């Protein structure tokens, strides 16, 4: 069971990286002049990084969230990223990413890997 729990934490880390990739991909592919795309492609993941560092980081976030606030943070963080992925690539990819996050979150709760 510990291998599965470790794999679940790895999936969470990979999902966090996917959020940053989806934000960058969306930014670089918006219908705008190249200068705007470059700024959006760099700024979008930066915004996600700041939000996660302040509120959702696994170790020592400045403003740790628990309970319904943590749930709202994760739904918003991964949900917006799923929408951006859907806009940049295909809606199916966005839905799939959100579904993987949902299963991962449920397993983290069941296995005690997430404090609420």
N, C-alpha and C positions, 0 to 999 in steps of 0.2 A: 504494500500500500504506500510505503514512503516514496517509492519510485514514481507512482502516479501523482502524489502530492508535489513532488519536485518538478515533474513535468508540467503540472498545472501552473506552478509559479513561473516556469519558463514561458509558458504560453502567455501569461499575463505580461511579462517583460516584452515579449515579441509583439503583443497587441499595443503596448505603449509605443514601441518603435513604429508600428504601422500607423498609429495616429499621426506621428510626426511626418512620416512619408506621405500620407494622404494629404496633409495640410500643404506640404511643399509641392506635391504634384498638382493639387488644385491651383495653387498660386501661380505656378509656372505655365499653366494651361488656360488661364482665364482669357477671355476675348478682350484684349487690351493691347496697347503698344508695348513693345519689348521692355521698356524701362519700368512700366507698371507691373508687368509679369515678373520681372526680377525682384522688385521690391516685395510684391505679394508672396512670391515663392520663398523669400527669406523671412519675411515678417510673420506669416501665418504660423509656421512651426515655432517661431520664437515666442509668440503669444501663448501657444499651447504649453511650451516649456515653462514659462513663467507661472502660468496658472497651476500646473502640476507641482512645481517646486514649492509654491506657496501653500497649497491646500491638500495635495494628494500624494506627495512623495512617500515612499515606504519608510524611509528613515528621516526623522526630524523635519517634517514640514513646518514652516513658520506658523501656520494657522491650521493645526490638524482638525479634520472633520470626522465626526462620528455620527452614528445613527442615520436618521433620514437625510442629514446634510451630506454625509459621505455617499449615500445612494444617489442623491440628486447630482452631486459632483461627477460621479462616474457616468451616470446616464447622460448628462450634458456633455462631458468631455468625449466619451466614446461615441455618443449619438451625433454630435456635430462633425466629428471626424468621419463617421460613416456617411453622413450626407455629403461631405466634401469629396469623399472617395466616389460616391455615386455620381456626383456632378462631373468629376474629372475623368471617370472611366465608364462605369455602367452601374445602374441602380442595384443590380443583382450583387455586385461586389460589395456595395455599401451594406446591403441587408445581410450578406454573409458575414461580414466583419462584425456587425452588431450582434448577430446570432452567436458567433464564437465568443464574444465578450460576455453575453448573457449566460451561456453555459459555464464559462470560466468563473464568473461571479457566483453562480449558484454553487459550484463545487467548492469555491473558496469559503463560502458560508458553511456548507455542510461539513467540510473538513477542518473548520476552525482556523483557516488561514487569513481570515479577514475579521477584524474587530468592528462591531457596530455599536 
